[in-house]
Amino acid sequence: MESKLGFKPVPTAIAVGLALIIWFIIPVPDGVTPQAWHLLAMFVGVIAAIIGKAMPIGAIAMIAIMLVALTGVTSDKPADAVKDALSSFSSPLIWLIGVAIMISRGILKTGLGARIGYLFIAVWGKKTIGIGYSLALSELLLAPVTPSNTARGGGIIHPVMKAIASSYDSDPEKGTQGRIGKYLALVNYHGNPITSAMFITATAPNPLVVDIIAKATNSDIHLSWGTWALAMLLPGLVAMLVMPLVIYAVYPPEIKETPNAAQFGKEGLDEMGPMNRGEKIMLGIFFILLMLWAGIPAMIMGDAWKVDATTTALIGLSLLLLTGVLSWDDILKEKSAWDTITWFAALVMMATFLNKLGLITWFSGMLESGIGHLGLGWMGASALLLLAYMYAHYMFARTTAHTTAMLGAFYVAGISLGGYGSLLFARDHGALLDGVFVMAAFLGRRDLPAAIAQAGGLAAWNGELPGADAHDLALWRWLRAYAGAPSPSHPPLWMGYGEDDRFVMSNRLVAAVLPPAQVFTTEGGHQWAPWRRLWARFLDRAPWAGAPR
């Protein structure tokens, strides 16, 4: 009997080839350790394998864990290396999304999701636009406890949408999709990613974003479920309100009046009958989860009633098991949850150690150098970063792979570009400012600061460097004025940096021509903890002593 390979040869060969090229052929760049570079090689190979669907993502994840443990890129000791490889299985965020997927099975099993869809359509389904809003609202209600776009959009909303379209004989195979089906399918599709962005538990990559930001800021910034939901409330609701109207205008359905759809919703509810025991319990647990995730008990009764998001998910799952709405067999059969826990743990582990080994910091510096020298203000630089991140998604088949590969570096780069943008604004609008404080500022490409240092500093530099970037040159000529008698267009400048920061050379050049009281230094590198210390010291000095922090 012929046995089949467990992988697709072509995408596997591409993934392995990319990893080997980075590992053995491309030289390790300056500022990067061999361990970090080798881990990057494996990471790129894993991402390429995921994009090419060389194997199921869970299988790729297990191989990635094995390779990290085997190669010892995180530790020379085999026992420590395997601990590092398995370290992310203890992450609460990974279990949050896995348990939430298990909970969502209760919505499918009890039929509560379908009932919500039928209810909205029965109320607002007399017009096509009303059906569109019914589908969107159903998505919105189900999103907090359904962390799978496929389960929510494909398993719950899509069958209802398709049944309505079929009742009006709207079928792409018959060429009649324009009647109503095309419009409803587009609303179903676009509503799905909007609701995914509104809650941490609405899709798997969201907890990954929380984890990456927490690690990038040494846990100084940790987004809670309630904070995320509150921040996304207004843009999410606006998007959900506008989206069906925009699609209606761009792809107007041929059928505008749909009295049969409302009847379809009523018939669906009649067929389901009164809410059964499982639906009532599921609905009750649904509200318990929302209240705990939103932190409502803690708001009313104090911090003693605060419950962690992952603990909340475990409470919900335990209640479903205790009440018999879900059985343990149901949990074991929820393959997507266990699959998600596996590949999520592998990707988080690799991203974490890429950050610990300094690769993310190095790559973010490359981004800063590439964008900063364009001479853009902070708004322009931020827009460019956003567009680059967004359109890079075309290279990724999975949102999770995209997030894992790029978010950390882009986030740090975005933070770091602020100093350069602030100085550009001060140069052009200095008379409008009372002062500028920059921390660990990126000040352009390194060749110019190196030449200035070789000339003896800003005071001795003649303001020339053939071949230097024009934007960088203009900024440093403006900074040179601080070595003499600054004009009114040069507002007071305060500067802070870590002694181990990668931009320390250029920062020291500027600091050397400033009054000592306007210079702040601390131990550490280009990281959040040193920035916090610098900011606190700056606030303690006049003229802003006693300012709120």
C-alpha positions in Angstrom: 0.0 0.0 0.0 1.4 3.3 -1.1 1.9 5.9 1.7 1.5 9.6 1.0 3.9 12.2 2.2 2.8 14.3 5.1 3.8 17.5 3.3 3.5 19.3 0.0 6.9 19.0 -1.7 7.0 22.4 -3.6 6.0 24.8 -0.7 8.0 22.7 1.7 11.1 23.0 -0.6 10.6 26.8 -0.8 10.3 27.2 3.0 13.3 25.0 3.7 15.3 26.8 0.9 14.5 30.2 2.4 15.6 29.1 5.9 18.8 27.6 4.6 19.7 30.7 2.6 19.2 33.0 5.6 21.1 30.6 7.9 24.1 29.7 5.8 24.4 32.2 2.9 23.3 35.7 4.0 25.9 37.1 6.3 24.8 38.0 9.9 24.3 41.8 9.9 26.1 44.1 12.3 24.2 44.5 15.5 22.6 41.0 15.2 23.8 37.9 17.1 24.1 34.6 15.2 21.5 33.0 17.5 19.0 35.7 16.6 19.8 35.4 12.9 19.4 31.6 13.0 16.1 31.9 14.8 15.0 34.4 12.1 15.9 31.8 9.4 13.7 29.2 11.1 10.9 31.8 11.6 10.9 32.8 7.9 10.8 29.2 7.0 7.9 28.6 9.2 6.0 31.6 7.9 6.7 30.5 4.3 5.4 27.0 5.1 2.2 28.5 6.6 1.7 30.8 3.6 2.3 27.9 1.2 0.2 25.5 3.2 3.0 23.0 3.2 1.3 21.1 6.1 -1.5 21.8 8.4 -0.5 24.8 10.6 -0.6 22.7 13.8 1.9 20.2 12.2 4.2 23.1 11.1 4.0 24.5 14.7 5.1 21.2 16.2 8.1 21.0 13.8 9.0 24.6 14.7 9.0 23.8 18.4 11.2 20.7 17.7 13.7 22.8 15.7 14.0 25.5 18.3 14.6 22.8 21.0 17.1 20.9 18.8 19.2 23.8 17.4 19.6 25.5 20.8 19.3 29.0 19.3 17.8 30.2 22.6 20.1 28.3 25.0 23.3 26.2 24.8 21.8 23.8 27.4 19.5 21.2 25.8 17.2 21.1 28.9 16.8 24.9 28.8 16.3 25.0 25.1 13.3 22.6 25.2 11.9 24.6 28.1 12.2 27.7 25.9 10.6 25.9 23.0 7.6 24.9 25.1 7.4 28.1 27.2 4.4 29.7 25.5 2.1 26.9 26.4 1.8 28.6 29.8 0.7 31.9 28.2 -2.8 32.9 29.5 -3.6 34.7 26.2 -3.1 31.5 24.3 -5.5 29.6 26.6 -7.9 32.6 26.5 -8.4 32.2 22.7 -8.4 28.3 22.9 -11.0 28.2 25.7 -13.1 30.9 24.0 -13.3 28.7 20.8 -14.5 25.8 23.0 -17.2 28.1 24.5 -18.3 29.1 21.0 -19.2 25.5 20.3 -22.0 26.0 22.8 -23.5 28.7 20.5 -23.5 26.3 17.6 -24.7 23.2 19.5 -27.6 24.9 21.2 -28.7 26.9 18.1 -28.5 30.2 19.9 -26.6 31.8 17.1 -29.1 30.8 14.4 -32.0 32.0 16.7 -30.3 35.5 17.0 -30.0 35.7 13.2 -33.7 34.6 12.6 -34.9 37.1 15.2 -33.2 40.1 13.6 -34.4 39.1 10.2 -38.0 38.6 11.4 -37.9 42.2 12.8 -36.0 44.1 10.1 -36.1 41.7 7.1 -38.9 43.5 5.1 -36.3 45.3 3.0 -33.0 44.1 1.6 -31.1 46.8 3.5 -32.8 45.6 6.7 -31.5 42.1 6.1 -28.0 43.5 5.6 -28.2 45.2 9.0 -29.7 42.1 10.6 -26.7 40.0 9.4 -24.3 42.8 10.7 -26.0 43.0 14.1 -25.9 39.2 14.5 -22.2 39.3 13.8 -21.7 42.0 16.4 -23.6 40.1 19.1 -21.8 36.8 18.5 -18.3 38.2 18.1 -17.3 38.5 21.8 -17.6 34.8 22.4 -16.9 33.4 18.9 -13.1 33.8 18.3 -13.2 32.3 14.9 -14.1 34.2 11.7 -14.9 30.9 10.0 -17.2 29.6 12.8 -19.0 33.0 13.1 -19.2 34.1 9.5 -19.2 30.7 7.8 -20.8 28.4 10.3 -23.5 30.7 11.8 -24.3 33.7 9.6 -23.6 32.3 6.2 -26.2 29.5 6.2 -28.9 32.0 7.2 -27.7 34.4 4.5 -27.6 31.7 1.8 -31.1 30.4 2.7 -32.6 33.9 2.2 -30.8 34.3 -1.1 -32.0 30.9 -2.3 -35.6 31.8 -1.4 -35.3 34.6 -4.0 -33.7 32.3 -6.5 -30.5 34.3 -6.3 -27.8 31.8 -7.3 -24.4 32.5 -9.0 -24.7 29.2 -10.8 -27.8 30.5 -12.5 -26.3 34.0 -13.0 -28.9 35.5 -10.7 -26.6 36.5 -7.9 -27.4 40.2 -8.5 -30.9 39.8 -7.2 -30.0 39.8 -3.5 -27.3 37.2 -2.9 -24.3 39.2 -3.9 -25.3 42.1 -1.6 -26.0 39.8 1.4 -22.7 37.8 0.8 -20.7 41.0 0.7 -22.3 42.3 3.9 -21.7 38.9 5.6 -18.0 39.0 4.4 -17.2 42.6 5.4 -19.1 42.5 8.7 -16.9 39.6 9.8 -13.5 41.4 9.9 -15.1 44.5 11.4 -16.5 42.6 14.4 -13.2 40.7 14.6 -11.4 44.0 15.4 -13.8 45.1 18.1 -13.1 42.5 20.8 -9.9 40.6 21.9 -11.9 37.4 21.9 -13.4 37.9 18.4 -10.5 36.4 16.5 -7.2 34.5 17.3 -4.7 37.2 16.3 -6.0 39.8 18.7 -4.5 38.2 21.9 -1.3 38.0 19.9 -1.4 41.7 19.4 -1.9 42.2 23.2 1.1 39.9 23.9 3.4 41.5 21.4 2.7 45.0 22.7 3.1 43.9 26.3 6.5 42.4 25.5 7.6 45.4 23.5 6.8 47.7 26.4 8.0 45.4 29.2 4.4 45.0 30.3 4.0 48.8 30.8 1.2 48.6 28.3 -1.2 45.7 28.7 -4.5 46.0 26.9 -7.4 44.5 28.9 -10.5 43.1 27.3 -12.5 46.2 28.4 -9.9 48.7 27.2 -9.8 47.1 23.8 -13.6 47.0 23.5 -13.9 50.6 24.7 -11.3 51.8 22.2 -12.9 50.0 19.3 -16.5 50.9 20.3 -16.9 54.1 18.3 -14.9 53.1 15.1 -16.4 49.6 15.1 -20.0 50.8 15.5 -19.5 53.5 12.8 -18.1 51.0 10.4 -20.9 48.5 11.0 -23.5 51.3 10.5 -21.9 52.6 7.3 -20.8 49.3 5.7 -24.2 47.9 4.6 -25.1 51.3 3.1 -21.8 51.6 1.2 -22.2 48.1 -0.2 -25.8 48.9 -1.1 -24.7 51.9 -3.1 -21.8 50.2 -4.8 -23.5 46.9 -5.5 -27.3 47.7 -5.4 -29.4 44.5 -5.2 -32.1 44.1 -7.9 -34.7 43.2 -5.2 -35.2 46.0 -2.7 -38.4 44.8 -1.0 -38.2 41.5 0.8 -41.4 40.7 2.7 -40.7 37.0 2.3 -37.4 37.4 4.3 -39.3 38.6 7.4 -41.6 35.6 7.0 -38.5 33.4 6.5 -37.2 34.6 9.9 -40.5 34.0 11.6 -40.7 30.5 10.1 -37.2 29.8 11.3 -38.1 30.9 14.8 -41.3 28.8 14.7 -39.4 25.8 13.5 -36.9 26.2 16.4 -39.8 26.6 18.9 -39.3 28.2 22.3 -35.8 28.6 23.7 -34.7 25.3 25.1 -32.7 24.7 28.3 -29.4 24.8 26.5 -30.1 28.1 24.8 -31.2 29.8 28.0 -28.1 28.6 29.9 -25.9 29.6 27.0 -27.5 33.0 26.9 -27.0 33.4 30.7 -23.3 32.4 30.4 -22.9 34.8 27.5 -23.9 37.7 29.6 -21.8 36.6 32.6 -18.7 36.5 30.3 -19.4 39.9 28.8 -19.9 41.4 32.3 -16.7 39.9 33.7 -14.6 40.7 30.5 -15.9 44.3 30.6 -14.9 44.5 34.3 -18.4 45.6 35.4 -18.3 43.9 38.9 -15.0 45.5 39.6 -16.4 48.9 38.6 -19.3 48.6 41.0 -17.7 46.7 43.9 -14.0 47.5 43.7 -10.8 45.8 42.5 -11.3 42.8 44.7 -13.9 41.7 42.2 -11.6 42.0 39.2 -11.3 38.8 37.2 -8.6 38.0 34.6 -9.8 37.6 31.0 -8.5 34.0 30.8 -10.0 33.1 34.2 -13.3 34.5 32.9 -13.1 32.2 29.9 -12.4 29.2 32.1 -15.4 30.1 34.3 -17.6 30.2 31.2 -16.3 26.8 30.0 -16.7 25.3 33.5 -20.3 26.4 33.7 -21.1 24.9 30.3 -19.6 21.6 31.4 -21.3 21.6 34.8 -24.7 22.3 33.3 -24.3 19.7 30.6 -24.6 22.2 27.7 -21.2 20.9 26.6 -19.8 17.5 27.4 -16.1 16.7 27.6 -16.4 14.8 24.3 -17.6 18.1 22.8 -14.4 19.7 24.0 -12.2 16.9 22.8 -13.9 17.1 19.3 -13.3 20.9 19.1 -10.2 20.3 17.0 -9.9 24.0 16.0 -9.3 25.0 19.7 -6.6 22.5 20.3 -5.1 23.3 16.9 -5.1 27.0 17.7 -3.4 26.5 21.1 -0.7 24.5 19.4 0.2 26.8 16.5 -0.4 29.9 18.6 2.1 28.7 21.2 4.7 28.0 18.6 4.4 31.4 16.9 4.3 33.4 20.1 7.4 31.5 21.4 9.3 32.3 18.2 8.2 36.0 18.2 9.1 36.3 21.9 12.6 35.0 21.5 13.2 37.1 18.3 12.5 40.1 20.6 14.6 38.8 23.5 17.5 38.2 21.1 17.3 41.7 19.8 16.2 40.9 16.2 13.0 43.0 16.5 14.9 46.0 17.8 17.4 45.7 14.9 14.7 45.4 12.3 12.7 48.3 13.8 15.9 50.3 13.5 16.1 49.5 9.8 12.5 50.6 9.4 13.3 53.9 11.2 16.3 54.5 9.0 14.3 53.8 5.9 11.4 56.0 6.8 13.1 58.7 9.0 15.4 59.9 6.3 12.5 60.8 4.0 12.0 63.9 6.0 8.3 63.2 6.9 6.6 64.5 10.0 5.2 62.1 12.5 1.8 61.9 10.7 3.4 61.2 7.3 5.8 58.6 8.9 2.9 56.9 10.7 0.8 56.9 7.6 3.7 55.3 5.6 4.2 52.6 8.3 0.5 51.9 8.3 0.3 51.6 4.6 3.4 49.4 4.5 2.0 47.1 7.2 -1.4 46.9 5.5 -0.3 46.1 2.0 2.3 43.6 3.3 -0.7 41.5 4.1 -0.9 40.5 0.5 2.2 38.4 1.2 0.5 36.5 4.0 -2.3 33.9 3.7 -3.1 34.1 7.4 -3.7 37.2 9.6 -1.9 35.5 12.4 1.3 34.9 10.4 1.2 38.5 9.3 0.7 39.8 12.8 3.5 37.5 14.2 6.0 38.4 11.5 5.6 42.2 11.4 3.7 43.8 14.3 6.5 43.9 16.8 9.0 45.6 14.6 6.4 48.1 13.1 5.1 49.0 16.6 8.6 49.8 18.0 9.5 51.7 14.8 6.4 53.8 15.1 7.2 54.7 18.7 10.8 55.5 17.8 10.0 57.8 14.9 8.5 60.4 17.2 11.7 62.1 18.1 12.7 62.7 14.5 9.3 64.0 13.6 9.2 66.3 16.6 12.5 67.9 15.6 11.4 68.4 12.0 8.3 70.2 13.3 10.4 72.3 15.7 12.7 73.2 12.8 9.8 74.4 10.7 7.5 75.9 13.4 9.9 76.6 16.3 8.4 80.0 17.1 5.1 78.2 18.0 6.7 76.0 20.6 7.7 76.6 24.3 10.1 73.6 24.2 10.8 70.2 22.8 11.8 67.0 24.7 13.0 64.0 22.7 13.9 60.6 24.1 16.3 58.2 22.3 15.6 60.1 19.1 16.4 58.7 15.7 18.3 61.5 14.0 18.8 60.1 10.5 21.4 57.8 8.9 24.6 57.1 10.9 27.1 58.3 8.3 26.3 62.0 9.0 26.6 61.8 12.9 29.8 59.8 12.4 31.2 62.5 10.2 30.2 65.2 12.7 31.8 63.3 15.6 35.0 63.0 13.5 35.0 66.7 12.9 35.0 67.3 16.7 31.2 67.7 17.4 28.5 70.0 16.3 30.4 73.2 17.4 33.4 72.3 15.1 31.5 70.9 12.2 31.4 73.1 9.1 27.8 72.0 8.1 29.0 70.1 5.0 29.1 66.4 4.1 29.2 65.5 0.4 26.7 62.8 -0.5 24.7 63.1 2.8 21.0 62.8 2.7 19.5 66.2 2.2 16.8 65.9 4.9 19.3 64.7 7.5 21.8 67.4 6.5 19.2 70.1 6.9 18.2 68.8 10.3 21.7 68.7 11.6 22.5 72.2 10.3 19.5 73.4 12.3 20.7 71.5 15.4 24.2 73.0 15.0 22.7 76.4 16.0 22.3 75.1 19.6 26.1 75.2 19.8 26.1 79.0 19.6 23.2 81.4 20.2 20.0 79.8 19.1 17.5 82.0 17.3 13.8 82.4 18.3 13.2 79.6 15.8 15.1 77.3 18.0 12.9 76.5 21.0 14.5 75.1 24.2 15.5 71.5 23.7 15.7 68.7 26.2 17.1 65.4 25.4 17.1 62.0 27.1 18.7 58.7 26.1 19.9 55.4 27.5 23.6 54.8 27.7 23.2 51.5 25.7 20.7 52.9 23.2 21.5 52.2 19.5 21.2 55.9 18.7 23.4 57.0 21.6 26.2 58.4 19.3 23.9 60.9 17.6 22.1 61.8 20.8 25.4 62.5 22.6 26.4 64.9 19.8 23.3 67.0 20.4 23.5 66.7 24.2 27.1 68.0 24.1 25.9 71.5 23.0 22.9 71.7 25.4 22.9 73.0 29.0 23.6 70.0 31.4 20.3 70.6 33.1 18.5 69.8 29.8 20.2 66.4 29.3 18.9 63.2 30.9 20.6 59.8 30.8 19.9 56.5 32.3 21.1 52.9 32.0 19.5 50.7 29.4 18.9 50.6 25.6 16.1 51.3 23.2 13.4 49.9 25.4 10.3 51.0 27.2 11.7 50.8 30.8 14.5 53.4 30.2 12.0 55.7 28.4 9.7 55.7 31.4 12.6 56.6 33.7 13.7 59.4 31.4 10.2 60.8 31.2 9.8 60.8 35.0 13.1 62.6 35.4 12.1 65.2 32.8 8.8 65.9 34.6 10.6 66.4 37.8 12.6 69.4 36.3 11.4 72.9 35.7 9.4 74.2 34.0 7.1 71.2 34.3 7.9 70.1 37.8 4.9 68.5 39.4 3.1 67.8 36.1 0.8 64.8 36.0 2.3 61.5 34.9 
